Amino acid sequence: MRLLLAMMKHETNTFSPVPTPLQRFRDWGMHEDRAVVTAYRGTNHPLAAYIDLAAEIGAEIVTPIAAEGMPSGPVSREAYDYLTGRILDALATQGPFDAALLDLHGAMVPDGMTGGEGPLLKRMREIAPGLPIAATFDMHGNMTDEIMANATVVVGYKTYPHVDMYKAGEQCGRIMLRALKGEVTPVIRFGQAGILAQTLRMGSDEEPMQGAIAACLAEEARAGILAASIFGGFPMADIPDAGLSMVVVADAGTGGGHDIGQAACDRLLAYAQATRTDWFHVHHPLDAAVARAKTIADGPVVLLDHADNVGSGGTSDVMTVIAEVLRQGLEGVAMAAVWDPAAVQMMQKAGVGATITLELGGRTAMPSIGLAAKPLTLTGKVRRLSDGEWTVRGPMYTGSRVTAGPTAVFETGGMQIVVTSLHHEPWDAGIFTHIGIDPAHCRYILLKSRVHYRAGFRPFEKHRITLDGDGVTTSDNTRLSYSHLKPGTYPFN
């Protein structure tokens, strides 16, 4: 048996000013050909599950590319054409293949297009019309008819933070292997809920997502249902297919398989409609939220600067929340992370122990929300310098080698600020521990994150306060201008 394995992931924020050239994928770790197996075997990725399944059955594998880019603005066509070209060329020139197993995201938006994954699958189908294609997708994927028309099996993650990526890949791969043996005949049923749910309300250990996941698992326990997935969607994409959807894979070989799958999908969509008002964040004034944090005696208290979250395409250099925390005089704060390569270079030049004044952050203007570049002038001490690299030991991206680029710790007031040269969402405690900060001993942990932080920081968290600052990952829909959503999308209807 011969299998084509590939990974192509990007969560595109169409409001973000951060460019997405091919280098952004290289920065995160783009691997090609034989290097793919070396990089991903033994990690918590769907691709790792595919590699293990292939070894289990003794299949020959071709791995043209595995690429993931930190979320940002629309993907350049050069980057998109290169990534898809590697997959399509392998399919055309190194086949035939018995199946393709893909590790995709579902929220990629290349320049001039409304989605990246559907067109890839369509072109694969044109090259190999009878090829079975199985794909995992991120819970925040914006699912489309084009994806469903060209895929054989679709499975989504069931956790956010995404600690079940390997498990989702194993589920997806085993369904495909059973199909190749003739044991099942997968058929996909799909429906969009017409709800632009907010990412901040999609944590899988809280309602309404917790109930949605439970409903999916209940459907998978029914006879004839091979997989049931909720996709919360990615609301920072101004495209027609943005929003919450449900996908069910049923066995057509089961009596009434098509009807069973549709009924399951309809039940899941009914849950979404019944809970539709629960998928939206309620905002609170920033100064009041910080003041409340100051009254909490026992820590660590996690403070979330969610509107400037790299993991959703934020610039990670908006200083609004940091300025307010410093203004109110909170002590014992560890902060991750501010993206400012120029500031890192200044601190490298000054050296550890030096006291310097610098313009920190605020390097990026955000025309989509009318926010000008606004650095914060601070005086403080250079505490530590590092190369910004570590191996993830937490439950998300376990075993992966990651880098935030040259990194420095700048101490000012009662805050230690981790400043990075590459964009990085702090979902693993390594962002602190690799540079000598123990988050367990901090009174406050200030993170530019929404929900993924829970993977690495939940063991330290005694309290959590969401801080509604500025940035292109805001959960305030009044600050975003949508023009391409489908008519009737809630709450805009």
WOLINDA-V896871 format. One record per residue. PSI is psi as a letter, one per 20 degrees, with the letter a starting at -180 (* if undefined). OMEGA is omega in radians with two decimals (NA if undefined). Layout:
# WOLINDA-V896871
psi->{PSI | PSI}
omega->{OMEGA | OMEGA}
This chain:
# WOLINDA-V896871
psi->{p | p | p | o | p | q | p | o | p | p | o | p | o | i | i | p | i | p | q | m | r | h | h | h | h | h | h | h | m | p | q | q | c | h | i | g | g | g | h | i | p | j | r | m | q | h | h | h | g | g | g | g | g | g | h | h | j | k | q | p | q | p | n | h | q | o | p | p | q | p | q | a | a | q | p | q | h | g | g | g | h | g | g | h | h | g | g | h | g | g | h | h | i | j | a | q | q | h | r | p | o | q | n | r | g | i | k | p | o | q | p | j | r | j | q | h | g | g | h | g | h | g | h | g | h | h | g | n | h | j | p | p | o | p | p | q | q | q | h | j | q | n | q | r | h | h | g | h | h | j | q | h | p | p | p | r | q | j | q | o | q | m | j | k | g | g | g | g | h | g | g | g | h | h | g | g | h | h | g | h | i | j | h | q | n | p | p | p | p | q | q | p | i | k | p | m | q | p | h | i | j | j | p | i | j | q | q | i | h | g | h | g | g | h | h | g | h | h | h | i | i | q | p | i | o | h | q | p | p | p | o | h | r | o | i | j | o | m | q | h | j | p | r | p | r | q | p | p | o | r | o | i | i | q | p | k | g | g | h | g | g | h | g | g | g | h | g | h | h | h | g | g | h | h | j | h | i | i | j | p | p | p | q | q | p | g | h | h | g | h | h | g | h | h | i | p | h | p | a | q | p | p | p | o | m | h | i | l | o | h | i | j | j | r | h | k | j | p | j | g | g | g | g | h | g | h | h | i | k | q | q | l | p | p | p | p | q | p | o | n | h | g | h | g | h | g | h | g | h | h | q | p | i | q | p | r | p | r | o | p | a | k | i | p | q | n | h | h | j | k | p | q | p | n | r | p | p | q | p | a | p | o | g | q | q | r | i | k | q | r | p | p | i | a | i | p | k | p | i | q | p | r | p | j | r | p | q | q | p | p | p | p | c | k | p | o | p | p | p | r | i | q | p | p | p | m | i | p | i | h | h | g | h | i | k | j | p | o | h | h | j | q | h | q | o | o | p | n | r | f | h | h | h | h | g | i | i | h | h | h | p | h | q | p | p | p | o | n | b | q | r | j | k | q | j | o | i | i | i | q | o | p | i | j | q | q | p | j | p | p | j | i | *}
omega->{3.13 | -3.09 | 3.02 | 3.13 | 3.13 | 3.09 | 3.07 | -3.03 | 2.95 | 3.06 | -2.97 | 3.04 | -3.06 | 3.08 | -3.03 | 3.08 | -3.09 | -3.11 | -3.14 | 3.03 | 3.12 | -3.12 | 3.14 | 3.06 | 3.10 | 3.14 | -3.13 | 3.11 | 3.11 | -3.10 | -3.09 | 3.06 | -3.03 | -3.14 | -3.13 | -3.11 | 3.13 | -3.07 | -2.95 | 3.10 | 3.11 | 3.11 | 3.14 | 3.13 | 3.00 | -3.14 | 3.10 | 3.09 | 3.10 | 3.14 | -3.14 | 3.13 | 3.11 | 3.11 | -3.12 | -3.10 | 3.12 | -3.11 | 2.99 | -3.12 | 2.99 | -3.03 | -3.04 | -3.07 | 2.96 | -3.04 | 3.05 | 3.11 | 3.05 | -3.11 | -3.06 | -3.12 | -3.09 | -3.11 | 3.12 | 3.13 | 3.09 | 3.13 | -3.12 | -3.13 | 3.12 | -3.09 | -3.14 | 3.14 | 3.12 | 3.14 | -3.09 | 3.11 | 3.11 | 3.14 | -3.07 | -2.98 | -3.09 | 3.12 | 0.06 | 3.10 | 3.07 | 3.13 | 3.01 | 3.09 | -3.01 | 3.08 | -3.03 | 3.11 | -3.14 | 3.14 | 3.09 | 3.07 | 3.06 | 3.08 | 3.05 | -3.13 | 3.10 | 3.10 | -3.10 | -3.03 | 3.13 | 3.10 | 3.08 | -3.13 | 3.12 | -3.14 | 3.05 | -3.14 | 3.11 | 3.13 | -3.09 | -3.01 | -3.08 | -3.05 | 3.00 | -3.10 | 3.07 | -3.10 | 2.94 | 3.11 | 3.06 | 3.10 | -3.11 | 3.09 | 3.01 | -3.01 | -3.04 | 3.06 | -3.12 | 3.07 | -3.07 | -3.11 | -3.03 | 3.10 | 3.08 | 3.12 | 3.07 | 3.13 | 3.11 | 3.04 | 3.10 | 3.09 | 2.99 | 0.19 | -3.02 | -3.13 | -3.10 | -3.08 | 3.11 | -3.12 | 3.11 | 3.10 | 3.13 | 3.11 | -3.13 | -3.12 | -3.13 | 3.05 | 3.14 | 3.14 | 3.08 | 3.11 | 3.13 | 3.09 | -3.12 | -3.12 | 3.12 | 3.07 | -3.05 | 3.00 | -3.05 | 3.00 | -2.93 | 3.07 | 3.07 | -3.07 | -3.11 | -3.13 | 3.08 | -3.08 | -3.12 | -3.06 | -3.12 | -3.12 | -3.08 | 3.10 | -3.01 | 3.07 | 3.11 | 3.05 | 0.15 | -3.08 | -3.14 | 3.10 | 3.12 | 3.11 | 3.11 | 3.12 | 3.10 | 3.14 | 3.10 | 3.10 | -3.13 | 3.11 | -3.14 | 3.10 | 3.07 | 3.12 | -3.10 | 3.14 | 3.06 | -3.04 | 2.94 | 3.03 | -3.13 | -3.12 | 3.12 | -3.00 | -3.13 | 3.11 | 3.13 | -3.13 | -3.08 | -3.03 | 3.13 | 3.06 | -3.04 | 3.12 | 3.13 | 3.10 | 3.10 | 3.03 | -3.12 | 3.10 | -3.13 | 3.11 | 3.06 | 3.13 | -3.12 | -3.05 | -3.14 | -3.13 | 3.12 | 3.13 | -3.13 | 3.13 | 3.11 | 3.13 | 3.14 | 3.11 | 3.13 | 3.10 | 3.09 | 3.08 | -3.14 | -3.14 | -3.13 | -3.09 | -2.90 | 3.13 | -3.10 | -3.04 | -3.04 | -3.08 | 3.06 | -3.04 | 3.08 | 3.14 | -3.07 | -3.08 | 3.13 | -3.13 | 3.11 | 3.11 | 3.10 | 3.11 | -3.09 | -3.12 | -3.09 | -3.02 | -3.05 | -3.13 | 0.07 | 3.00 | 3.11 | 3.10 | -3.02 | 3.02 | -2.92 | -3.09 | 3.12 | -3.04 | 3.11 | -3.08 | 3.02 | 3.08 | 3.12 | -3.12 | 3.12 | 3.09 | 3.07 | -2.97 | -3.05 | -3.08 | 3.12 | -3.14 | -3.13 | 3.10 | 3.09 | -3.12 | -3.11 | 2.98 | 3.06 | -3.09 | 3.09 | -3.10 | 2.95 | -3.02 | 3.05 | -0.18 | 3.03 | 3.08 | 3.13 | -3.11 | 3.13 | 3.11 | 3.10 | 3.13 | 3.10 | -3.13 | 3.06 | -3.13 | -3.13 | 3.12 | 3.14 | 3.14 | -3.11 | 3.01 | -3.08 | 2.99 | -3.13 | 3.02 | -3.03 | 3.07 | 3.09 | -3.09 | -2.94 | 3.01 | -3.12 | -3.08 | -3.07 | 3.11 | 3.09 | -3.10 | -3.14 | 3.03 | -3.06 | 3.11 | 3.13 | 3.14 | -3.08 | 3.00 | -3.11 | -3.03 | 3.02 | -3.06 | -3.08 | 3.05 | 3.09 | 3.07 | 3.07 | -3.11 | 3.03 | 3.07 | -3.08 | 3.09 | 3.13 | -3.01 | 3.13 | -3.06 | -3.11 | 3.09 | -3.12 | 3.03 | -3.09 | 3.12 | 3.01 | -3.09 | 3.10 | -2.95 | 3.12 | 3.00 | 3.14 | -3.12 | 3.12 | -3.07 | 3.10 | -3.00 | 2.94 | -3.06 | 3.03 | -3.11 | -3.02 | 3.10 | 3.04 | 3.10 | 3.14 | 3.04 | -3.11 | 3.09 | 3.11 | -3.11 | 3.12 | 3.10 | 3.07 | -2.98 | -3.13 | -3.09 | 2.94 | 3.09 | 3.09 | -3.08 | -3.13 | -3.08 | 3.10 | 3.09 | 3.12 | 3.04 | -3.09 | -3.00 | 2.99 | -3.05 | 3.07 | -3.03 | -3.09 | 3.14 | -3.08 | -3.14 | -3.05 | -2.99 | 3.12 | 3.12 | -3.11 | -2.93 | 3.00 | 3.10 | 3.11 | 3.06 | 3.11 | -3.11 | -3.07 | 3.14 | -3.11 | 3.06 | -3.06 | 3.00 | 3.12 | 3.01 | 3.10 | -3.06 | -3.13 | -3.14 | -3.09 | -3.13 | 3.11 | 3.11 | -3.06 | 3.11 | 3.07 | 3.12 | 3.11 | 3.14 | 3.13 | 0.18 | -3.06 | 3.13 | NA}
